[in-house]
Amino acid sequence: MDEITQSIREFSLPARILVFLGVALITHLIVVVIRSLTSMMITSHKTRRYRKLRSVGTLATSTIVFTLYFLATGLILRELGVSLTAYLASASVVGLAIGFGSQGVVQDVVSSLTFIFSDLIDVGDLVEISGKVGIVKAITMRFVELEDAMGASVFIPNRTISNIVSYPRGYVRCIVDLTLRGEDEVKTKMHEVADTLMHSYHEQFAGILIREPSNEGRITLQTGKEFLRLKFRIWPNRGGPIESYFLQELTAEMKKLDPDYQAWMINVSYEVERKVVETKQMWAWRTT
């Protein structure tokens, strides 16, 4: 190392500056290549723990590149006769001033690190943040990017996030229980009509549904009451059309089969499905 340093000192001033700049640029390119290869490897894995490393890698790369050029600038200034001690002292003062002037940016970075290391949210989660509902597309050093039900990208500054509502299933389950009345033939007809209406509703209001609705079949209670259960998987707070248009049209169709059928015989509810608890793995090298 001493021989290399001595050899560089034998160069002319412009040549030494070019050497420092060249080393910085080459190192920067190496870092970019490593980051790109790592990103490709992470993207090829669909598990949550690998996607989280993408944000950590971005932060690490930015830190390395900043340190690299900071040192390169100091070495160049030293060749121009500026004391390295004075450079570090002035840089500290400037950094302190910038820190006070950009407290919002610092808060964004600290908040993003909190999200990453505490495993609060992850890419692909359905969440509600600051009144905005959407699927998390990216967690950067300054923003959390959501894609809402309209397909729009919503950027929320990290420092403004005060609470997070997470939907682990990735949707809200809206249940429609249709009471079946009359003879078996009438019940079968009600079943068929409701199933057809459910699928036509999916075609008409596909925007509020995250997944295709499903017919859960008939359920008979101990009291003998029988009803048909339809399941809709929707965006949060988007159940209005089900409670209004679908319910009204379904009631009207049931009245055609049974004139005494009443609207209260159809119940709309929002429930949480049973879920097998899975242990989140925040880092790629953890196996338990």
Secondary structure, DSSP 4 states (H G I P E B T S, - for coil): -HHHHHHHHTS-HHHHHHHHHHHHHHHHHHHHHHHHHHHHHHHT--SHHHHHHHHHHHHHHHHHHHHHHHHHHHHHHHHTT--HHHHHHHHHHHHHHHHHHTHHHHHHHHHHHHHHHHT---TT-EEEETTEEEEEEEE-SSEEEEE-TTS-EEEEEGGG---EEEETTSSEEEEEEEE--SSHHHHHHHHHHHHHHHHHHHHHSGGGEEEEEEEEEEEE-TTS-EEEEEEEEE-TT--HHIIIIIHHHHHHHHHHH-TT--GGGEEEEEEPPP--------STT---
